[in-house]
């Protein structure tokens, strides 16, 4: 866009922070060499949103590719120079774009998927700004409560830990039990088996941080 960029990335072993650090550093160095100056290009830290692939990936790709049409001085999104949309149409682009994650959901072969993709994008023309892509949990998650809790129980990356109450305690209880293979009454009952301890501690922590539960309420609920 005129003052920011949208990147849709799938990370592997390298953490997102390292990837973004490399992009920002390399681009700043290139810009300064080209214009013979020394400046800081990026005003704020990047904003990362973790997306639940199945329900949101296709909609998110379409929203990003139609953004040029929403600018104050609208551009034709089919011809916008800085968009990866043309790669999905089979045209040459400056960098390689992995289209398979999207096409894999739209058809059995590339031609069929490309036709379906183009129709899908055309159907989104005129949709305008969609607030749901900004009303994310802690502005970092695009998914439902179960997705948020499930990711957090698996993740060790502090970048995607939300802050403050965001989900219901019942949802946290269900996901924690699922991750540890326990029945809900095992964590809310009075038993103290060794293999319940870690799950119960996790539930108490998440309940306090996300569900705004008090220590007394959690103690009564988990019999801790």
C-alpha positions in Angstrom: 0.0 0.0 0.0 1.1 3.6 0.0 2.5 3.5 3.6 2.5 -0.1 4.6 2.7 -3.6 3.2 0.7 -6.8 3.8 2.6 -10.1 3.9 0.9 -13.5 4.1 3.6 -15.9 5.4 3.7 -19.5 6.5 6.5 -19.9 9.0 8.6 -23.1 9.4 11.4 -23.6 12.0 12.5 -20.0 11.7 10.5 -17.7 14.0 8.6 -14.9 12.5 10.7 -12.2 14.3 13.8 -13.4 12.5 12.1 -13.4 9.2 10.8 -9.9 9.6 14.1 -8.7 10.9 15.8 -9.9 7.8 13.2 -8.4 5.5 13.3 -5.0 7.2 17.1 -4.9 7.4 17.7 -5.9 3.8 15.1 -3.5 2.4 16.4 -0.6 4.5 19.9 -1.2 3.3 18.8 -1.5 -0.3 16.8 1.8 -0.1 19.7 3.7 1.6 22.2 2.5 -1.1 19.8 3.4 -3.9 19.0 6.8 -2.6 22.4 7.5 -1.0 21.0 8.3 2.4 20.8 7.0 5.9 17.2 6.8 7.2 14.9 4.6 9.2 12.0 3.4 7.0 9.7 1.6 9.4 8.0 3.7 12.0 6.5 0.9 14.2 7.1 -2.7 14.9 5.3 -5.0 12.5 1.8 -6.3 13.5 1.4 -10.0 13.3 -1.9 -11.9 13.1 -2.0 -15.7 13.3 -4.6 -17.0 10.9 -6.7 -20.2 11.3 -6.1 -21.7 7.8 -9.3 -23.5 7.1 -12.0 -20.9 7.6 -9.9 -17.7 6.9 -7.1 -18.3 4.5 -9.0 -17.8 1.2 -10.9 -14.8 2.5 -7.7 -13.3 3.8 -5.9 -13.7 0.4 -8.9 -12.1 -1.4 -9.0 -9.2 1.1 -5.3 -8.5 0.6 -5.5 -8.7 -3.1 -8.5 -6.3 -3.3 -6.9 -3.7 -1.0 -5.6 -1.5 -3.9 -9.3 -0.9 -4.9 -9.9 0.5 -1.4 -7.2 3.1 -1.4 -8.1 6.8 -1.4 -7.2 6.9 -5.0 -8.3 3.4 -6.1 -6.1 1.2 -8.3 -7.3 -1.6 -10.5 -6.3 -4.7 -8.3 -5.8 -6.7 -11.4 -3.0 -4.4 -12.6 -1.6 -3.1 -9.3 2.2 -3.4 -9.6 3.0 -4.4 -6.0 0.4 -7.1 -5.6 1.0 -10.9 -5.8 -2.5 -11.3 -7.4 -0.9 -11.5 -10.9 1.1 -14.6 -9.8 -2.2 -16.4 -9.1 -3.3 -15.5 -12.6 -0.1 -17.2 -14.0 1.7 -14.0 -14.9 5.4 -13.4 -14.2 6.2 -11.6 -10.9 9.4 -10.3 -9.4 9.4 -12.9 -6.7 8.2 -16.4 -6.5 4.8 -16.8 -4.9 3.6 -20.2 -3.4 0.1 -20.5 -4.8 -0.5 -24.1 -3.8 -1.8 -23.5 -0.3 -4.7 -21.5 -1.9 -5.1 -23.4 -5.1 -5.1 -26.7 -3.2 -8.4 -25.6 -1.7 -10.0 -24.5 -5.0 -9.5 -27.3 -7.5 -7.8 -30.5 -8.6 -5.5 -28.9 -11.1 -4.0 -25.5 -11.7 -6.3 -24.4 -14.4 -9.4 -25.3 -12.5 -8.1 -23.7 -9.3 -7.1 -20.5 -11.2 -10.6 -20.2 -12.6 -12.2 -20.7 -9.2 -9.8 -18.3 -7.6 -10.5 -15.6 -10.1 -14.3 -16.0 -9.7 -13.8 -16.0 -5.9 -11.9 -12.7 -6.1 -14.4 -11.1 -8.5 -17.2 -11.9 -6.1 -15.4 -9.8 -3.4 -15.2 -6.6 -5.5 -17.1 -3.8 -3.9 -17.1 -5.5 -0.4 -15.1 -2.5 1.0 -13.4 -2.5 4.4 -14.1 -5.5 6.5 -13.6 -4.9 10.2 -13.4 -8.6 11.1 -9.8 -8.6 9.9 -8.9 -6.0 12.5 -11.1 -7.1 15.4 -8.8 -10.0 16.2 -8.1 -11.4 19.6 -5.4 -9.2 21.0 -5.0 -8.1 17.4 -2.9 -11.2 16.9 -5.3 -14.1 16.2 -7.8 -14.6 13.4 -9.9 -17.5 14.6 -12.4 -18.6 17.1 -11.9 -19.0 20.9 -11.0 -22.7 20.5 -8.3 -21.9 17.9 -6.8 -19.2 20.2 -6.6 -21.5 23.2 -5.3 -24.5 21.2 -2.5 -22.5 19.6 -1.4 -21.0 22.9 -1.2 -24.4 24.7 1.2 -25.6 22.0 3.2 -22.5 21.4 6.5 -21.4 23.0 6.7 -18.2 20.9 6.0 -15.2 23.1 4.9 -13.3 20.0 1.6 -15.0 19.8 0.6 -15.0 23.5 -2.5 -12.7 23.9 -2.7 -10.5 26.9 -5.8 -9.9 29.0 -9.2 -11.7 29.2 -10.3 -12.8 25.7 -12.0 -16.2 26.0 -14.5 -18.0 28.3 -13.3 -20.3 31.0 -15.4 -23.2 29.7 -13.6 -22.9 26.3 -10.2 -23.0 27.9 -11.2 -26.0 30.0 -12.3 -27.9 27.0 -9.2 -27.2 25.0 -6.7 -27.9 27.8 -8.4 -31.2 28.5 -8.3 -32.1 24.8 -4.6 -31.3 24.6 -3.7 -33.4 27.6 -6.2 -36.2 26.9 -8.1 -35.7 30.2 -11.8 -35.6 31.1 -13.0 -32.3 32.3 -13.9 -33.6 35.8 -10.3 -34.7 36.2 -9.3 -31.0 36.3 -12.3 -29.7 38.2 -12.5 -32.5 40.7 -10.5 -33.0 43.9 -8.1 -35.6 42.6 -4.3 -34.9 42.6 -2.8 -37.4 40.3 0.7 -36.6 39.0 -0.3 -36.5 35.3 -3.1 -33.9 36.1 -0.7 -31.4 37.7 0.7 -29.8 34.6 -2.7 -29.5 32.9 -4.3 -28.0 36.0 -1.5 -25.5 36.4 -1.9 -24.5 32.7 -5.7 -24.1 33.1 -5.3 -21.9 36.2 -2.8 -19.7 34.4 -4.9 -19.3 31.3 -8.0 -18.8 33.3 -6.4 -16.0 35.3 -4.8 -14.3 32.3 -7.5 -14.8 29.7 -10.9 -15.5 31.4 -10.4 -12.8 34.1 -11.0 -15.4 36.8 -9.9 -14.6 40.3 -7.6 -16.9 42.2 -10.4 -17.8 44.6 -12.7 -18.7 41.7 -10.1 -20.8 40.0 -9.3 -22.5 43.3 -13.0 -23.4 43.8 -13.4 -24.6 40.2 -10.2 -26.7 40.0 -10.2 -27.8 43.7 -6.5 -26.6 43.7 
